[in-house]
């Protein structure tokens, strides 16, 4: 046999090194913290526990009198997830690559796909920048400046209806796919882009998008790696910093922490030495459940099976007022008008009472577990990051059907259209291709 020439040896050495490095970086060894059932059950159990502490006089119900609410929220989600799991494990037609089956040609194809992906991201970034400039000009400034000069304008006055939501969905999707590309390429330029996006959220005084973006990045990380105890401590510290930042932005909006103390009416059991940020968070976590219980207690939605309120969010605000005119659906009944968030289940309750909760929880469980089980494909990994943050924030809002977040799936589809060269390897012996490769007959 003729020996390999020097160039061939070099090529093989480079290929082996690239393959080894890529395999090390691509291992999908997802943390249990990213599991949809763990997220959903954990969040709602925490909320019910915190509510039972009654640290605020705003909480007017005894949670022990509503066991059926907890069961109706949690049980259908678990049941829906288990059904998907059983179907997927028995009928899945996706094939797997072993680590040894990956050769240099796969990574060469991937490099071409990443170049295409970067070009598409540049296009989206350009459109976003143009849109942001237009919004700043049309709004005569930005929210952080308005609050500094105290001109009476609110953060909600920024931007144009529908266009603003479209731009924000573009921004969150861009940040999510940037972090994914950082994990794949280790190029820190993507982290800089994410930092700019988070800064823009602060400039807009948008806590919602700031937290949602951070959560999506966190779940991309958790899908790649199990989190060691040391990192969990870092995540906990970052979480505390976010709580403080949450309170600071809240105080910035209202001028001081006095308003939240007046609205929150903490009981004597509440630790008064804590900064206002913690009271903000306690109220924000528990009062949405308070409003949900209030509507169930008053019988709103009983004996009704419809979907007007639940589906209304799927329409842009410009169209929504036409399709769903004022008075076409009932309004949520708030305990306090200053605390107007009522969980992801308020619209299902308006549409169908406790049956609305059961049906919508089942729907969430099915969709969440489909994306989770298929997360080793690019689209489903990115989509699950959105779904995971929606599960966490379901104690506040219905991000599942909130168009500015749901539109991310469209952007992910645009980014990834026709790209099948991106490969991950599972933490077990086999992994799954990101491409839609079918099992041969």
Protein Blocks (a to p, Z undefined) as FASTA:
>chain_A
ZZddfklmmmmmmmmmmmmmmmmmmpccddfklpmklmmmmmmmmmmmmmmnopafklmb
dfklmmmmmmmmmmmmmmmmmmmmmmmmmmocbdcddfklpcfklmmmmmmmmmmmmmmm
mmmmmmmmmmmmmmmmmnopafklmmmnonopafklgojehklmmmmmmmmmmmmmmmmm
mmmnopaklmmmmmmmmmmmmmnopaklmmmmmmmmmmmmmmmpccdfklmmmmmmmmmm
mmmmmmmmmmmmnopaklmmmmnopafklcfkbcfklmmmmmmmmmmmmmmmmmmmnopo
iaiacfklmmmmmpcfklmmmmmgghiaccdddfblklmcgbjklmmmmmnojmlmmmmm
mmmmmmmmmmmmmmmpfklmmmmmmmmmmmmmmmmmcfklgmklmmmmmmmmmmmgoiak
bccddfblbdcdfbdcdddZZ
